[in-house]
Each structure stands twice: as structure tokens, then as C-alpha cells.
Amino acid sequence: MTGLGEIAPTAGLAPRLRDLATLPTAPRALEAAICRLCDLPDIEIVNTGTAALLVAFRALKARAPGRTTVIVPAYTCPLVVIAAHAAGLACIACDTVAGGFDLDVDHLARLVDARTLCVVPTHFGGVLTDVDAVRAALPPDVAIVEDAAQAFGATWGPRSVGLAGDIGVFSFGAGKGFTLYEGGAFVARDPALMQTMRQELARIAQPSISAEIASCIAFFGYHVFYTPGGLALFYGRPKRAALARGDDIAAAGDAFDLDIAVRGVGAWRKSVGLQALTRLPAHIAQCRRSHARLAEVLGRVPGVHVHRPIGPAAPIATFLFATLPDTPAHRDRLMQLWRSRLGVAKLFSRAIGDYPYLAPLLQPSPTPHARALAATTLTVSTHPGLSPQAEAAIVSALEGGHT
């Protein structure tokens, strides 16, 4: 549709240029502020959410060296598998429930054996998963690593996500809501487990001044170019080029190196994050209002299933999931919207077992529900740039019109 600028695929917390002028604060000021905001007992910030996952897997492996397998959702980010592989662990995928994102606990029960180290239930920006149901399906000696990479600031009932399992992992990457452009963190309720993870972090971290300088430059660029024009240049144009050549993996941003760098985050980026953190509660509240309104609008489109929060789940609502009927016409509509500037995307291009470059890292496992979910589910941004005009264009496309 003409006349609309590029809309971000997720409602990241809008950057402010004046935040960049802040001076470095006390060494753990950001960590302390996050713990106060989210009522967390402790937190350790690292350079990426993937690095946090790697530290978590290594810590659990050190505590249970005879266990060698990680069970991951069949609908999840490839980086989860890559982190397990980097920790020297095998991976197997558990299917999701039909038409949803929770793990199929019957399939999970069939996968768990004496080699199982942990299970990684995953929260998303638009929906949360029931970690308590996963715990109820597991033996007590199998750990849970709660993947809350997309869900920092979300709650399940009165409690922050990340605290229902043994370990919680967050990402502060671009587009995740609160961001340091690159960043992540791990949490645990058990102080002894936090200590084990910090020991693992000290063993494998490789501080790099040049890498931190590069991250600072990218963070500065994020603040400057987080505009419709900047998004079109650095996000929209590469996405459409990838789709034009039939590369859905690149279009979704699902192509990753197998090497994982592990280090900390510099004082300046933390101080900028501390300024932004004060705006996060209001941002999440606005996203939730937009999510609820968008759910009502898209929920009226025939055949479209909108995924709404269930029970005590309160996601950060940076995007909304919608699943279309599995027909050629609806797949065409999905691709039409994915190519557009309207803030519509596919979170993951495929089920986890269908990425060719991950095949050597995964044990075979049938996951038909996740495959269907990945093929027919799109995300719609709750970014403030999603105007009534843009919403109308999305509805028209879903109903068989044109963007």
C-alpha cells in the first residue's frame, strides 16, 4: 500500500536521542533497577540472550554431567538449538499443541528419559506459555530453562516470567521491547544456581573492547535510524529482497552462525538502558491496549484465529499472533502481507526441524502441529506506527484484497 512508511515488526520501546547523552552510572545500577521493577531476586546481564542460554545450559550440565539432552519447542528460535549445541548437548524437539504455542505434554512425556537435562518452554511477545503445566509433566530431576527472551516485563499472575522454572533467560536485543541493542540476562530463584552460572560465565567469557565499541556504534545507529525511513532501509528492503529470491529463512532473520560470543555489556550502554527502563511500564501498558484493540479488529475477519492471552498470562504484547486457514489463497495472503510495509511478519519461517542448517544438531522427532503453526501464523506489530489506515489495509488483505 502506498502512503505508509515502514512499520516495525514489533513494538520496541522507542529510543530517545537524549538518552545517549547519559554518563555511566554505578556498576550494577541497571541490574538493581531491573530487580526492583520486576521483583527479581537477582539478575546477571550478558551480551546476548543466546549467551545467557549457553551459560544456563553449561551450568546445568556441570550439575548433572550424565544428562546430555535438551528438549526444545518445535516452534522456537534456532538460537536455542545453537546454544545447546555450543554447550555440548543434544537437542530434540517437542511438538506444540494443535493450533497453539504450548508444549504438547503427552509428546513431552514420551521424549523425557534418563538423558534429559532440561526442557525449554518459550514465551513470546504476544503470548506466554504455561510453565507450571510443563513442570507437572516432568520428573523433579529434569530442569526447566524458561525462555523469556521476547518477554522481559511480562507476568504470569503476580510473578515475572523467568521465575517459574529453574532458570529464566531474557533478551535485550533490538525489537524485544526494552533493548540495549544487543544484550541478555539470566535469572534463578536459587542463589546456589546463580552462583554456578556466574562461575560458568567467568570461565567462558571473552571480553572484547572492539566488540563493545561496535555494539555502542550500533546502539547509537539504532537511536538515529529507528524511523520509518530507517526501518525501510535496514529491515524492509532486505526482507523484501529475501522474499523475492524465495529465501524465507533470511526474510525472517532466522539464519545464524553457530559460534556464540560471550561477554558482558559496557557501562555506557547500561546507563542508556537505565534511562529507557523508566519508560518501560507505560510502553507495555500501551502495547497491551493496542494488542487488545487489534485482536478485536482481526478477530472479526472470517477464518482468522487470533491468539489472545489466556488465564493469568500478561504478555508484553509487542505483537499479535494470528493463524490463517491452511489454504493456497490464505498462504498467498500471508506472503502478500509479509512483503508489505504494514508491520506484518513471520516470527519464525519454519518449525525448528525444518531448517536445513540445524538438521545435524537435532535428533529426529515428528512435530506436525508446530509445522502447521509455522506455515500459517503471522505476527502483526502493535507499534504506534500501526495507524487505522494500516489496520484497514491488513484487514483488506486478509479478506482477499490487496495491500
Buried (B, 14 or more C-beta within 10 A) or exposed (E): BEEBBBBBBBBBBBBBEEBBEBEBBEEBBBBBBBBEBBEBEBBBBBBBBBBBBBBBBBBBBEBBEEBBBBBBBBBBBBBBBBBBBBBEBBBBBBBBBEEBBBBBBEBBEEBBEEEBBBBBBBBBBBBBBBBBEBBEBBEEEBBBBBBBBBBBBBBBEEEBBBBBBBBBBBBBBBBBBBBBBBBBBBBBBEEEBBEBBBEBBEEBBEEBEEBBEEBBEEBBEBBEBBEBEBBBEBBBEEBBEBBEEEBBBBBBBBBBEEEBBBBBBBBBBBBBBBBBBEBBEEBBEBBBEBBBBBBEBBEEBEEBBBBBBEEEBBBBBBBBBBBBEEEEEBBEBBBBBBBBBBBBBBBBBBBBBBBEBBEEBBEEBEBEBBBBBBBBBBBBBBBBBBEEEBBEBBBBBBEEEEB
